[in-house]
Amino acid sequence: MCDVKNAGFNVLIVYDEFVSGQRAVQTYYRLMSQQGDLAEVNLKTWTFDLLKNPEINQSAIEDAAEAQIIILAANCEMLPAAVEKWLQGWRLHTNKRHGSFVAVLNPASEPGKELSAVENELQSLIPETGSDFLIERTEYSHEWGVLHVAA
């Protein structure tokens, strides 16, 4: 993980639905609690639906290019076209500085199951950016606050 003790530390969360956003925020709090004293953290969030707007997508690309940590939380089998466009735009605009990309995804339903299309896409794209890439697989309930991190 990268060092977050510098002023102006930027975190971006991109998510597909409320429950995924909740999971991403819990991941964010867990990551920040491990970092100790932070001078300033700038947190921005975008939903997959908002990324369908070209101007917003461009703003999200710029936010991602400046973020030290990006958390993408998805409960889908494939990423929507707008999210793929955002990822490709970020890849082209990142300056390959050290950062982290955390994908918060559902666990495989069966042990040994092949990677999902989302995991495959992210695993092929993220290393090109110079970011550390972590996958957090979680099971969740639609009840508020229930989250179980898979081993």
C-alpha positions, 0 to 999 in steps of 0.5 A, a space after each residue: 500500500 502507499 503512504 497516506 501521511 501526506 496532505 491532500 491524499 485523494 481517495 476515489 470510490 466508484 460503485 454500481 449500487 447502494 450495497 456495493 457503495 456501502 461495502 466500498 465505504 467500509 473498505 475505505 474506513 478499514 484502510 484509513 484506520 490502518 494508516 494512523 494520523 492523516 493530514 487531509 483525505 479528499 474522498 470522492 464517489 461516483 456511481 456507475 450510472 453517473 459515469 454514463 454522462 460523458 462530462 461526468 465520466 471525464 471528471 471521474 477520469 481526472 479524479 482517478 488520475 489524482 487518486 492515491 487509492 481507487 476503490 471499485 465496488 461491483 455486484 455485476 458479472 460484467 462492467 458496463 460500457 461507461 465504466 470500461 470507458 472510465 477505466 481506459 481513460 484513467 489508464 491513459 491519464 495516470 502518470 504511473 505513480 505509486 497508488 492502490 486499486 482495490 476491487 470489492 467484489 462478490 466471492 466466487 460461489 464455488 471454490 476453484 471457480 474461474 475468475 469473473 469477467 470483471 476480475 479478468 478485465 481488472 487483472 489485465 488493465 490495472 498492472 499497466 497503471 503502476 498501481 498495486 492491485 488488491 481484490 477484496 471478496 465480500 459476502 453481504 446481506 441487504 441489511 444495513 451494516 452486515 459485511 463478511 470479508 471472505 478469506 
